[in-house]
Amino acid sequence: MIDLSTARELVRDYLYIGETRMNSFGSALPGYEKRPKHQFVIVREQEYEFGWVFVYGTKEFVETGNIKHVLVGGGPVIVDRNDGQIYHTGTAHRLEHYIDEYRRGIRHPAKHPA
């Protein structure tokens, strides 16, 4: 069983790997080399009986609100307090839908974002 502090660290590590992958991805678009690197941050966390849900985004979007820095497709993640694993939710439905699925045993082990 894990605590909130451990869950946060797991998510931070998960996000760091995702941002590193995303930032190292090349592009043929003009000006790509000058593009600022993205940093993922935890935006919100909520505790449930099974663990925690973490919503994340880019630091730039959180600080500026500028839509050009928004992270597309970065659905919240669930950290299970019993197994310490990270699970994906999604973005097609409201968060409550994914929490209900999780409670019913429908779980999607996380792969790194980006």
Phi and psi in degrees as GROMACS dihedral restraints (atoms count N, CA, C in turn):
[ dihedral_restraints ]
;  ai    aj    ak    al  type     phi  dphi    fc
    3     4     5     6     1  -117.2    20    10
    4     5     6     7     1   162.8    20    10
    6     7     8     9     1  -105.3    20    10
    7     8     9    10     1   176.6    20    10
    9    10    11    12     1   -60.6    20    10
   10    11    12    13     1   -41.7    20    10
   12    13    14    15     1   -59.9    20    10
   13    14    15    16     1   -43.7    20    10
   15    16    17    18     1   -65.9    20    10
   16    17    18    19     1   -41.5    20    10
   18    19    20    21     1   -60.1    20    10
   19    20    21    22     1   -43.2    20    10
   21    22    23    24     1   -59.8    20    10
   22    23    24    25     1   -44.9    20    10
   24    25    26    27     1   -63.1    20    10
   25    26    27    28     1   -40.1    20    10
   27    28    29    30     1   -60.0    20    10
   28    29    30    31     1   -44.2    20    10
   30    31    32    33     1   -68.3    20    10
   31    32    33    34     1   -41.6    20    10
   33    34    35    36     1   -60.2    20    10
   34    35    36    37     1   -42.8    20    10
   36    37    38    39     1   -63.2    20    10
   37    38    39    40     1   -43.9    20    10
   39    40    41    42     1   -58.9    20    10
   40    41    42    43     1   -45.8    20    10
   42    43    44    45     1   -67.8    20    10
   43    44    45    46     1   -37.2    20    10
   45    46    47    48     1   -62.4    20    10
   46    47    48    49     1   -43.1    20    10
   48    49    50    51     1   -63.0    20    10
   49    50    51    52     1   -41.8    20    10
   51    52    53    54     1   -64.1    20    10
   52    53    54    55     1   -44.2    20    10
   54    55    56    57     1   -68.0    20    10
   55    56    57    58     1   -36.4    20    10
   57    58    59    60     1   -62.5    20    10
   58    59    60    61     1   -44.4    20    10
   60    61    62    63     1   -63.2    20    10
   61    62    63    64     1   -45.2    20    10
   63    64    65    66     1   -64.4    20    10
   64    65    66    67     1   -42.9    20    10
   66    67    68    69     1   -71.0    20    10
   67    68    69    70     1   -22.5    20    10
   69    70    71    72     1   -89.7    20    10
   70    71    72    73     1    -7.3    20    10
   72    73    74    75     1   -72.6    20    10
   73    74    75    76     1   124.2    20    10
   75    76    77    78     1   -77.9    20    10
   76    77    78    79     1   171.6    20    10
   78    79    80    81     1  -155.1    20    10
   79    80    81    82     1   149.8    20    10
   81    82    83    84     1   -93.8    20    10
   82    83    84    85     1     1.9    20    10
   84    85    86    87     1   -68.6    20    10
   85    86    87    88     1   140.7    20    10
   87    88    89    90     1   -59.2    20    10
   88    89    90    91     1   138.0    20    10
   90    91    92    93     1    80.7    20    10
   91    92    93    94     1     5.5    20    10
   93    94    95    96     1   -56.1    20    10
   94    95    96    97     1   -41.1    20    10
   96    97    98    99     1   -62.3    20    10
   97    98    99   100     1   -27.3    20    10
   99   100   101   102     1   -88.8    20    10
  100   101   102   103     1    -7.0    20    10
  102   103   104   105     1   -63.9    20    10
  103   104   105   106     1   134.3    20    10
  105   106   107   108     1   -67.4    20    10
  106   107   108   109     1   147.4    20    10
  108   109   110   111     1   -77.6    20    10
  109   110   111   112     1   144.0    20    10
  111   112   113   114     1   -87.9    20    10
  112   113   114   115     1   146.8    20    10
  114   115   116   117     1  -125.1    20    10
  115   116   117   118     1   127.4    20    10
  117   118   119   120     1   -88.5    20    10
  118   119   120   121     1   139.9    20    10
  120   121   122   123     1  -135.1    20    10
  121   122   123   124     1   153.2    20    10
  123   124   125   126     1   -76.0    20    10
  124   125   126   127     1   126.8    20    10
  126   127   128   129     1   -95.9    20    10
  127   128   129   130     1   -38.6    20    10
  129   130   131   132     1  -155.9    20    10
  130   131   132   133     1   149.8    20    10
  132   133   134   135     1  -137.0    20    10
  133   134   135   136     1   147.5    20    10
  135   136   137   138     1  -140.2    20    10
  136   137   138   139     1   133.6    20    10
  138   139   140   141     1   -92.0    20    10
  139   140   141   142     1   142.0    20    10
  141   142   143   144     1  -133.0    20    10
  142   143   144   145     1   173.7    20    10
  144   145   146   147     1   -62.9    20    10
  145   146   147   148     1   -27.3    20    10
  147   148   149   150     1   -91.2    20    10
  148   149   150   151     1   -15.9    20    10
  150   151   152   153     1   154.5    20    10
  151   152   153   154     1  -133.8    20    10
  153   154   155   156     1  -136.1    20    10
  154   155   156   157     1   150.2    20    10
  156   157   158   159     1  -111.3    20    10
  157   158   159   160     1   130.1    20    10
  159   160   161   162     1  -117.6    20    10
  160   161   162   163     1   127.6    20    10
  162   163   164   165     1  -101.4    20    10
  163   164   165   166     1   136.0    20    10
  165   166   167   168     1  -134.8    20    10
  166   167   168   169     1   164.4    20    10
  168   169   170   171     1  -161.9    20    10
  169   170   171   172     1  -169.3    20    10
  171   172   173   174     1   -86.8    20    10
  172   173   174   175     1   145.4    20    10
  174   175   176   177     1   -58.9    20    10
  175   176   177   178     1   -39.8    20    10
  177   178   179   180     1   -61.2    20    10
  178   179   180   181     1   -42.2    20    10
  180   181   182   183     1   -67.7    20    10
  181   182   183   184     1   -42.8    20    10
  183   184   185   186     1   -60.5    20    10
  184   185   186   187     1   -41.2    20    10
  186   187   188   189     1   -77.7    20    10
  187   188   189   190     1   -33.7    20    10
  189   190   191   192     1  -109.9    20    10
  190   191   192   193     1   -25.8    20    10
  192   193   194   195     1    73.3    20    10
  193   194   195   196     1     4.8    20    10
  195   196   197   198     1   -74.1    20    10
  196   197   198   199     1   120.4    20    10
  198   199   200   201     1   -59.8    20    10
  199   200   201   202     1   -23.6    20    10
  201   202   203   204     1   -69.4    20    10
  202   203   204   205     1   -10.7    20    10
  204   205   206   207     1  -106.3    20    10
  205   206   207   208     1     6.5    20    10
  207   208   209   210     1   -71.1    20    10
  208   209   210   211     1   145.9    20    10
  210   211   212   213     1   -91.6    20    10
  211   212   213   214     1   117.4    20    10
  213   214   215   216     1   -89.9    20    10
  214   215   216   217     1   131.6    20    10
  216   217   218   219     1    80.5    20    10
  217   218   219   220     1    10.4    20    10
  219   220   221   222     1   -91.1    20    10
  220   221   222   223     1    78.3    20    10
  222   223   224   225     1   -69.0    20    10
  223   224   225   226     1   154.6    20    10
  225   226   227   228     1   -55.9    20    10
  226   227   228   229     1   159.7    20    10
  228   229   230   231     1  -120.4    20    10
  229   230   231   232     1   153.2    20    10
  231   232   233   234     1  -109.6    20    10
  232   233   234   235     1   134.9    20    10
  234   235   236   237     1  -112.1    20    10
  235   236   237   238     1   119.9    20    10
  237   238   239   240     1   -80.1    20    10
  238   239   240   241     1   125.8    20    10
  240   241   242   243     1   -68.6    20    10
  241   242   243   244     1   -23.0    20    10
  243   244   245   246     1   -84.8    20    10
  244   245   246   247     1   -43.1    20    10
  246   247   248   249     1  -106.0    20    10
  247   248   249   250     1    -8.0    20    10
  249   250   251   252     1    69.8    20    10
  250   251   252   253     1    12.8    20    10
  252   253   254   255     1   -88.5    20    10
  253   254   255   256     1   155.1    20    10
  255   256   257   258     1  -102.8    20    10
  256   257   258   259     1   134.4    20    10
  258   259   260   261     1  -126.1    20    10
  259   260   261   262     1   143.2    20    10
  261   262   263   264     1   -78.1    20    10
  262   263   264   265     1   151.9    20    10
  264   265   266   267     1  -108.9    20    10
  265   266   267   268     1  -123.4    20    10
  267   268   269   270     1  -171.6    20    10
  268   269   270   271     1  -174.9    20    10
  270   271   272   273     1  -127.3    20    10
  271   272   273   274     1    -1.8    20    10
  273   274   275   276     1   -78.1    20    10
  274   275   276   277     1   -23.0    20    10
  276   277   278   279     1  -126.7    20    10
  277   278   279   280     1   170.2    20    10
  279   280   281   282     1   -64.7    20    10
  280   281   282   283     1   152.8    20    10
  282   283   284   285     1   -55.5    20    10
  283   284   285   286     1   -36.8    20    10
  285   286   287   288     1   -57.5    20    10
  286   287   288   289     1   -33.2    20    10
  288   289   290   291     1   -60.3    20    10
  289   290   291   292     1   -46.6    20    10
  291   292   293   294     1   -71.3    20    10
  292   293   294   295     1   -33.9    20    10
  294   295   296   297     1   -66.2    20    10
  295   296   297   298     1   -41.4    20    10
  297   298   299   300     1   -62.4    20    10
  298   299   300   301     1   -43.8    20    10
  300   301   302   303     1   -59.1    20    10
  301   302   303   304     1   -44.9    20    10
  303   304   305   306     1   -59.3    20    10
  304   305   306   307     1   -45.0    20    10
  306   307   308   309     1   -62.0    20    10
  307   308   309   310     1   -30.6    20    10
  309   310   311   312     1   -85.6    20    10
  310   311   312   313     1     2.9    20    10
  312   313   314   315     1    93.6    20    10
  313   314   315   316     1     5.1    20    10
  315   316   317   318     1   -87.6    20    10
  316   317   318   319     1   106.1    20    10
  318   319   320   321     1  -129.6    20    10
  319   320   321   322     1   140.2    20    10
  321   322   323   324     1  -122.2    20    10
  322   323   324   325     1    98.1    20    10
  324   325   326   327     1   -54.3    20    10
  325   326   327   328     1   137.4    20    10
  327   328   329   330     1   -74.7    20    10
  328   329   330   331     1   141.2    20    10
  330   331   332   333     1  -109.0    20    10
  331   332   333   334     1   162.1    20    10
  333   334   335   336     1   -67.8    20    10
  334   335   336   337     1   141.4    20    10
  336   337   338   339     1   -66.3    20    10
  337   338   339   340     1   157.2    20    10
